[in-house]
Structure formats: structure tokens, C-alpha cells
């Protein structure tokens, strides 16, 4: 069965860019004393997530250059021109290889601070990978095994830092607030609009909201604490210039689908897709089960199946009624 074409309703019809520079820095500074620490690892400029996580295993990929190896073999002198029945002696025949590296020596990354000065790529290997024996004097040391992926190329290593270089919490919260407003205004979505306390809750450290409390208790604490209320009110007021234009855009499109993505810098891109009703109808029409049902309706097999089911149900009901009378 041929694959169905992608729906045009998933194409981007309009794009809105929200500038969150001021809001992100304000949120980050407002929550700096109570926010959970960032994820431990190495960060590249403009990225929210670490490129290297402190709790994962990484390897330096050191290339091992192929050298001109030599081997001693017994060779007959001028054997091609003057065949002889004896050997003249052991001669050295060089085994030449092109000047390229085809083997690798993998060194485990033990200190993230040293990654910035490494001349090698940082890679991820398969689970339970064990580096083979390696000796510089041994021409056959190293391995041909390729990494699962290159996590950090060596030309970007100098740009990494142990802490994010942008207000991560502020950017994440702005993105979550926009997604919350979009989801709550969609006619095909039953999720209610979440409050500012519910949105900020994941960013608060366990020191101020212990894990022993339930989510409802944590939210109640945020609503009753004076300091949190002043802070959340300031965050809400700061987010209004970011959210208001988006709300105006959403007002007349209750069935439009949207995607929210973070771009490098301080921009959040909101893409308006097509109509959700048309998209669901196209999914139903292209469903193989629905196509089989249409064919069954066309050739009459579906009507026969329904009539047989009704007859079986009627016979079963009559049998149960007779058993009950006894």
C-alpha cells in the first residue's frame, strides 16, 4: 500500500517571533535565590541544555596515524628473471600505507574542565564499551570501531563553560507560559489554563519546597508565602508584554495548531499550522482500517457481518431468557 502524502495542515502558514530578552533576565534574577541549580555539565553559547552531562560517559577520540610498517620475508633474488632453487637471504619489503588515520585510541573523559583544552573530538560509544590496548610503539594498536555519535567537535571545545551563558530558567519559563496559553485556547484541547504557581513550581529548589510535600501542598505554599507572591506577581507583570500579542493572534483561530520552539538568542518562534479539524479528517481518511471499512461497505460484506452479529445476539438473548424461566 503506498504511503499517504503528508498533510498540508502540518505546513507552517504564519510565524510569530516573541522577543523575551527583558523577561528572561528578569525571571532569572527574581528566582536566583530559590531556583534549582542548573544541570551539571558543559554548555555551549546560546544552548539551554548541556552538550556534555556530568553523569554520562564520554571518550576522547584520538586518531592513530598509519605508519609505513615493515616486515621481513624470505625473498629469492631475481626470481622472476632467473629462477633459483635456493634463498639468497632475508630482505625487508616495506608495507606502505597512505598517510591517513584509520584507527582510534579512545580515552575516557574524567574531568570536564579539561575538555576545553583537548585537541580531540569528544564522542559517545556504545554501552559497556571497553577501549582496546594501545601503545604508541605498536603499529597495530588502536581500534577501527566508530563512535555512536560525535558529541563535541574539537573546534567548539574552547567555547564551553561549566555554567549556562544565558538565563536558562527565564527562557524556559517564557516558553512554557506561551505553550500554556496556546493549549488553553484551543477548542480541541480540554486542558485548563495553568496558574503561574503551577508553571513556576518545577523551577523551585527542593530546599524551599521539600519532596515530601505533594504538588498541591507546594502550590498552596507558593500562594500563601508573601515573598513568593510578590515575586510571582512581578514575573506575571513582566510576561504580559510577551503574552499579550500572542493572545491577540490566538483569539480568532480556535482550531489552528501551533508549535513553540526556542531559537538561539532570546527569540521564541511560534509557528501557526493548519486547521486541526481538517488534519484529523485527513488522518481518518488515510487510515488503513478506515479504507478497509469503506471497501466492506461497498461490496456488502459489512452489512452481512452486522446482520450476523445481530442474529447471534438475538439467539443468545433468547437462550438466556429460556434459562431464566426454568
Residue pairs with C-beta under 8 A, 6 or more apart in sequence:
1 288
4 286
7 274
7 278
7 279
7 282
7 283
8 274
9 257
9 273
9 274
9 275
9 276
9 278
9 279
9 282
10 257
10 273
10 274
10 279
11 273
11 274
12 271
12 272
12 273
13 272
13 273
13 274
14 271
14 272
15 269
15 270
15 271
15 272
16 245
16 246
16 249
16 269
16 270
16 272
17 263
17 267
17 268
17 269
17 270
18 174
18 178
18 242
18 245
18 246
18 267
18 268
18 269
18 270
19 242
19 266
19 267
20 170
20 171
20 174
20 242
20 266
20 267
20 268
21 266
22 238
23 170
23 174
23 238
23 239
23 241
23 242
24 166
24 167
24 170
24 171
24 174
24 266
25 167
25 170
26 170
26 234
26 235
26 238
27 167
27 169
27 170
27 173
27 174
27 235
27 238
28 35
28 167
28 168
28 169
28 170
29 167
30 231
30 234
30 235
31 169
31 200
31 203
31 204
31 231
31 235
34 204
34 205
34 207
34 208
35 169
35 203
35 204
35 205
36 203
36 204
36 205
36 206
37 205
38 163
38 164
38 168
39 49
39 50
39 53
40 50
40 53
40 54
40 55
41 50
41 51
41 52
41 53
41 54
41 112
41 162
42 50
42 51
42 52
42 112
42 115
42 152
42 160
42 161
42 162
43 50
43 51
43 160
43 161
43 162
43 163
43 164
43 165
44 51
44 156
44 159
44 160
45 159
45 165
45 166
46 165
46 166
46 264
46 265
47 164
47 264
48 164
48 166
48 168
48 171
48 172
48 262
51 151
51 152
51 156
51 160
52 58
52 109
52 112
52 115
52 122
52 151
52 152
52 160
54 112
56 124
57 108
57 109
57 124
57 125
58 108
58 109
58 122
58 123
58 124
58 151
58 152
59 106
59 107
59 108
59 109
59 122
59 123
59 124
59 125
59 129
59 131
59 147
60 106
60 107
60 108
60 109
60 118
60 120
60 121
60 122
60 123
61 104
61 106
61 120
61 121
61 122
61 123
61 147
61 150
62 104
62 105
62 106
62 107
62 120
63 101
63 103
63 104
63 105
63 120
64 101
64 103
64 104
64 105
64 134
64 141
64 142
65 99
65 100
65 101
66 97
66 98
66 99
66 100
66 101
66 102
66 103
67 97
67 139
68 94
68 95
68 96
68 97
69 94
69 95
69 97
69 139
70 92
70 93
70 94
70 95
71 92
71 93
71 95
72 90
72 91
72 92
72 93
73 90
73 91
73 93
74 87
74 90
75 87
75 88
75 90
75 91
75 93
76 83
76 84
76 87
76 88
77 84
77 88
78 84
102 144
103 141
103 142
103 143
103 144
104 142
104 143
104 144
104 145
105 131
105 134
105 141
105 142
105 143
106 123
106 125
106 129
106 131
106 143
107 120
107 131
108 131
109 115
109 122
112 162
113 162
115 122
115 152
115 157
115 160
116 157
116 158
116 160
117 157
117 158
118 154
118 157
119 154
120 154
121 150
121 152
121 153
121 154
122 150
122 151
122 152
122 154
122 157
123 147
123 148
123 149
123 150
123 151
124 147
124 148
124 149
124 151
125 145
125 147
125 148
126 148
129 145
131 143
132 141
132 142
132 143
133 141
134 141
134 142
135 141
152 160
166 266
169 203
171 262
171 266
171 268
172 203
173 199
173 200
173 203
173 235
174 239
174 242
174 268
175 260
175 262
175 268
176 199
177 199
177 239
177 242
177 243
178 242
178 243
178 246
178 260
178 268
178 270
179 260
180 193
180 194
180 199
181 193
181 243
181 246
181 247
181 250
182 246
182 250
182 258
182 260
182 270
183 189
183 191
184 191
184 192
184 193
184 194
185 247
185 250
185 251
185 254
186 254
186 255
186 257
186 276
187 254
187 255
188 255
188 276
188 277
195 219
196 232
196 235
196 236
197 219
197 222
197 223
197 232
198 219
200 222
200 232
200 235
201 209
201 215
201 218
201 219
201 222
204 218
204 222
209 218
209 221
209 222
213 221
221 228
222 228
222 229
222 232
223 229
246 270
249 270
249 272
250 256
250 258
253 272
255 275
255 276
255 277
256 272
256 273
256 274
256 275
256 276
257 272
257 273
257 274
257 275
257 276
257 279
258 270
258 271
258 272
258 273
259 270
259 271
259 273
260 268
260 269
260 270
261 268
261 269
261 271
262 268
262 269
263 269
273 279
284 290
293 302
296 302
296 305
297 303
